[in-house]
Amino acid sequence: MDSGTKAILCMDIDGTLIDANEEIHPKDVALLQEFPEQIQPVLTTGRSLNTAKAVLQQNGLFVGVSLPIPGVFMNGGAAYQPGEVLAIKQSFSPRTLKKLAILAKTYDNTAFSFFCLKDVYLVNPTSFARHISQIHFLKAIEIMPDKVPGEVIKLMILDQDRTTLAEIKRQTSDWDVEVAYSLPFAIEINPPGITKAYTLQALLREMGLSSLPIYSVGDGENDLSLFRLSQMSFAPDSAHPDILKKTDRIVNRKKDGLLIPILEQINKIISNPLS
């Protein structure tokens, strides 16, 4: 462990680091290129590695190089050390994957995106799902439910009808899986026990950073496991009201971006640990 590192900052991407226009505040772009040495940034996102890199590069970050910061991707389904070194991979059991494929057949007007380590497979491709796929750089491969690959790390279910999503969430509530909203029109399903927090802890152990205090910023239900793990949690003021109720600090990023007020707060704590 780098003796100069004093804290971990976990950062969600969609709705947090990037706004509704897929843009990162210029001050956040500058900070991500020259992050304070005493704080280790970790991306913690529902995105895959490839789609996370794509949106960062769209904002001028880490173009033409391997991602230099560690990350937890697909809500804990995979984690990478700096330089895109795969550290952790968690996939569904064959039995659960079969149940999810049947679910996709049942809700044939709702889009199901099955995430593998590198590729994404889209079942029931709706025009809305195709649009979201393009926005998120998914380049999804359209398939029938019986052609779902044998190793799937995460499932994202997309539907503008929130009633349908709520029904699916209720139906899977007693399944041995993790289910959470990531966006108002999307619920995400991971293998049992696999959350951002679970995989983050495993990644930090591999990196020799597990003794450091954790801070986190996010805007979705899938970030709450990190909030519970954190010494202090943050959320942008654009987050869902239910998330705003559960965070320690709310950040208005219009003036100085997301990271400056967060880093100022963390620096106060690590500079005066007894205060």
Phi, psi and omega per residue, in radians:
M1 nan 2.392 3.061
D2 -1.178 2.089 -3.072
S3 -1.123 -0.301 3.127
G4 -1.451 -0.210 -3.124
T5 -1.447 2.194 -3.051
K6 -2.057 -0.203 -3.100
A7 -2.798 2.784 3.081
I8 -1.936 2.327 3.017
L9 -2.069 1.996 3.098
C10 -1.578 2.318 -3.056
M11 -2.247 2.045 2.967
D12 -1.221 2.808 -3.136
I13 -1.806 -1.221 -3.020
D14 -1.171 2.208 -3.140
G15 1.368 -0.043 -3.100
T16 -2.178 -1.346 3.104
L17 -1.215 -0.638 3.056
I18 -1.889 2.628 3.129
D19 -1.610 -2.963 -3.081
A20 -1.140 -0.304 3.116
N21 -1.693 0.237 -3.127
E22 1.116 0.504 -3.105
E23 -1.968 2.495 3.062
I24 -1.790 2.368 -3.140
H25 -1.001 2.397 -3.116
P26 -0.923 -0.635 3.132
K27 -1.220 -0.538 3.067
D28 -1.249 -0.665 3.080
V29 -1.021 -0.795 -3.132
A30 -1.104 -0.727 -3.126
L31 -1.171 -0.691 -3.132
L32 -1.143 -0.406 3.094
Q33 -1.445 -0.444 -3.137
E34 -2.396 1.222 -3.049
F35 -1.313 2.517 3.114
P36 -0.953 2.349 -3.041
E37 -1.101 -0.527 -3.056
Q38 -1.371 -0.128 -3.124
I39 -2.144 2.193 3.128
Q40 -1.617 1.987 3.076
P41 -1.365 2.498 3.060
V42 -2.372 2.163 3.034
L43 -1.277 2.316 3.125
T44 -2.324 1.746 -2.903
T45 -2.458 2.775 2.994
G46 -1.393 -0.234 -3.138
R47 -1.213 2.777 2.944
S48 -1.378 2.929 3.105
L49 -0.989 -0.827 -3.059
N50 -1.109 -0.736 -3.111
T51 -1.305 -0.528 3.050
A52 -1.150 -0.792 3.096
K53 -1.039 -0.688 -3.085
A54 -1.096 -0.771 -3.113
V55 -1.278 -0.568 3.063
L56 -1.154 -0.769 3.138
Q57 -1.162 -0.583 3.064
Q58 -1.055 -0.480 3.115
N59 -1.715 0.268 3.050
G60 1.462 0.257 -3.090
L61 -1.823 2.295 2.973
F62 0.999 0.706 -3.127
V63 -1.305 2.234 3.050
G64 1.335 0.192 3.125
V65 -2.320 2.794 3.012
S66 -1.168 2.579 -3.109
L67 -1.044 2.087 -3.023
P68 -1.492 -0.051 3.123
I69 -2.034 2.641 -3.141
P70 -1.256 2.867 -3.133
G71 -2.769 2.623 2.982
V72 -1.906 2.117 -3.015
F73 -2.086 2.833 3.119
M74 0.909 0.759 3.093
N75 1.023 0.514 3.138
G76 1.846 -0.028 -3.137
G77 -1.219 -0.425 3.111
A78 -2.634 2.648 3.093
A79 -2.484 2.526 -3.108
Y80 -2.250 2.460 2.957
Q81 -1.401 2.940 3.110
P82 -0.916 2.494 -3.079
G83 1.509 0.189 3.105
E84 1.115 0.663 3.076
V85 -1.514 1.984 -3.111
L86 -1.106 2.172 -3.120
A87 -1.930 -0.610 -3.021
I88 -2.516 2.447 3.046
K89 -2.495 2.267 -3.097
Q90 -2.263 2.149 -3.088
S91 -2.184 2.869 3.130
F92 -1.227 2.635 2.998
S93 -1.250 2.721 3.104
P94 -0.988 -0.641 -3.133
R95 -1.136 -0.793 -3.140
T96 -1.188 -0.679 3.139
L97 -1.086 -0.658 3.092
K98 -1.109 -0.731 3.118
K99 -1.110 -0.676 -3.141
L100 -1.199 -0.632 3.088
A101 -1.152 -0.678 3.078
I102 -1.141 -0.674 3.097
L103 -1.057 -0.710 3.114
A104 -1.124 -0.625 3.072
K105 -1.164 -0.665 -3.107
T106 -1.164 -0.787 -3.138
Y107 -1.748 1.234 -2.985
D108 -1.362 -0.053 3.026
N109 -1.794 0.119 3.129
T110 -2.027 2.390 -3.068
A111 -1.458 2.373 3.112
F112 -2.103 2.068 3.120
S113 -1.837 1.991 -3.139
F114 -1.674 2.025 -3.068
F115 -1.643 2.112 2.918
C116 -1.698 -3.069 -3.081
L117 -1.059 -0.692 -3.100
K118 -2.054 -0.626 -3.054
D119 -1.861 2.802 3.078
V120 -2.180 2.324 -3.106
Y121 -2.009 2.211 -3.036
L122 -1.862 2.089 3.064
V123 -1.822 2.451 -3.085
N124 1.049 1.025 -3.063
P125 -1.191 1.901 3.054
T126 -1.638 2.858 3.099
S127 -1.090 -0.619 3.104
F128 -1.128 -0.790 -3.132
A129 -1.123 -0.673 3.097
R130 -1.108 -0.697 3.110
H131 -1.096 -0.812 3.132
I132 -1.106 -0.685 3.128
S133 -1.057 -0.722 3.126
Q134 -1.143 -0.743 3.135
I135 -1.060 -0.694 -3.059
H136 -1.661 0.242 3.062
F137 1.035 0.582 -3.025
L138 -1.354 -0.578 -3.090
K139 0.855 0.911 -3.012
A140 -1.173 2.511 3.077
I141 -1.649 2.075 -3.058
E142 -1.453 2.237 -3.073
I143 -2.455 2.955 3.007
M144 -1.520 2.756 -3.097
P145 -0.991 -0.548 -3.113
D146 -1.408 0.032 3.123
K147 -1.918 0.265 3.113
V148 -1.086 2.293 -3.128
P149 -1.050 2.822 -3.070
G150 -1.362 -0.318 3.126
E151 -2.148 1.836 -3.132
V152 -2.120 2.366 -3.047
I153 -1.730 -0.605 -3.114
K154 -2.623 2.603 3.019
L155 -2.086 2.277 3.016
M156 -1.999 2.242 3.137
I157 -1.907 2.173 -3.026
L158 -2.037 2.231 3.086
D159 -2.825 2.314 3.079
Q160 -1.250 -0.330 3.099
D161 -1.460 1.774 -3.083
R162 -1.161 -0.428 3.095
T163 -1.106 -0.719 3.120
T164 -1.126 -0.757 3.125
L165 -1.095 -0.741 3.123
A166 -1.088 -0.652 3.123
E167 -1.150 -0.756 3.113
I168 -1.119 -0.704 3.132
K169 -1.113 -0.718 3.094
R170 -1.125 -0.727 -3.096
Q171 -1.114 -0.562 -3.106
T172 -1.698 0.107 -3.036
S173 -1.115 -0.478 -3.140
D174 -1.790 0.166 3.052
W175 -1.381 2.767 3.129
D176 -1.496 1.168 -3.128
V177 -2.553 2.938 3.023
E178 -1.802 2.196 -3.100
V179 -2.197 2.288 -3.133
A180 -2.716 2.575 2.975
Y181 -1.273 2.373 2.993
S182 -1.907 -0.546 3.075
L183 -2.463 2.831 -3.119
P184 -0.998 -0.475 -3.094
F185 -1.863 0.249 -3.063
A186 -2.514 2.303 2.909
I187 -2.003 2.588 -3.081
E188 -2.153 2.460 -3.090
I189 -2.149 2.313 3.103
N190 -2.230 2.877 3.073
P191 -1.014 2.807 -3.075
P192 -1.026 2.319 3.104
G193 1.403 -0.116 -3.092
I194 -1.586 1.927 3.081
T195 -2.320 3.007 3.067
K196 -1.026 -0.737 -3.089
A197 -1.158 -0.749 -3.116
Y198 -1.034 -0.852 -3.081
T199 -1.284 -0.586 3.068
L200 -1.009 -0.810 -3.122
Q201 -1.067 -0.711 3.115
A202 -1.143 -0.710 3.130
L203 -1.132 -0.756 -3.133
L204 -1.128 -0.605 3.077
R205 -1.094 -0.766 3.139
E206 -1.111 -0.538 -3.098
M207 -1.587 -0.021 -3.128
G208 1.260 0.492 -3.083
L209 -2.071 0.244 -2.991
S210 -1.216 -0.267 -3.123
S211 -1.496 -0.107 -3.046
L212 -1.475 2.592 3.067
P213 -1.174 2.572 -3.077
I214 -1.951 2.392 3.014
Y215 -2.185 2.632 -3.083
S216 -2.544 2.648 3.053
V217 -2.355 2.278 -3.136
G218 -2.854 3.033 -3.067
D219 -2.298 -0.005 -3.026
G220 -2.137 2.968 3.109
E221 -1.050 -0.545 -3.138
N222 -1.297 -0.041 3.062
D223 -1.681 -0.144 -3.022
L224 -1.175 -0.510 3.091
S225 -1.100 -0.610 3.080
L226 -1.248 -0.662 3.107
F227 -1.009 -0.752 -3.119
R228 -1.170 -0.446 -3.129
L229 -1.495 -0.285 -2.934
S230 -1.574 2.585 2.990
Q231 -1.179 -0.599 3.043
M232 -2.628 2.399 3.131
S233 -2.000 2.676 -3.123
F234 -2.317 2.668 3.041
A235 -2.529 2.474 3.038
P236 -1.168 2.656 -3.083
D237 -1.190 -0.141 3.077
S238 -1.487 -0.057 -3.110
A239 -1.159 2.833 3.107
H240 -1.051 2.485 -3.136
P241 -0.913 -0.606 3.121
D242 -1.138 -0.587 3.108
I243 -1.301 -0.694 3.136
L244 -1.059 -0.543 3.120
K245 -1.234 -0.382 -3.015
K246 -1.842 0.003 3.134
T247 -1.701 2.770 3.126
D248 -1.429 -0.597 -3.094
R249 -2.408 2.437 3.076
I250 -1.868 2.326 -3.041
V251 -1.967 2.230 2.963
N252 -1.675 1.964 -2.994
R253 -1.684 0.061 -3.047
K254 -1.091 -0.704 -3.057
K255 -1.451 -1.054 -3.012
D256 -1.923 0.154 -3.107
G257 1.467 -3.012 -3.072
L258 -1.453 -0.718 -2.877
L259 -1.460 -0.579 -3.087
I260 -1.006 -0.899 3.130
P261 -1.134 -0.552 3.124
I262 -1.215 -0.827 -3.130
L263 -1.134 -0.614 3.077
E264 -1.077 -0.737 -3.140
Q265 -1.177 -0.750 3.136
I266 -1.129 -0.730 3.135
N267 -1.080 -0.640 3.076
K268 -1.061 -0.717 -3.089
I269 -1.256 -0.806 -3.075
I270 -1.327 -0.342 3.069
S271 -1.428 -0.450 3.135
N272 -2.322 1.212 -3.018
P273 -1.076 -0.370 -3.105
L274 -1.686 -0.055 -3.083
S275 -1.428 nan nan
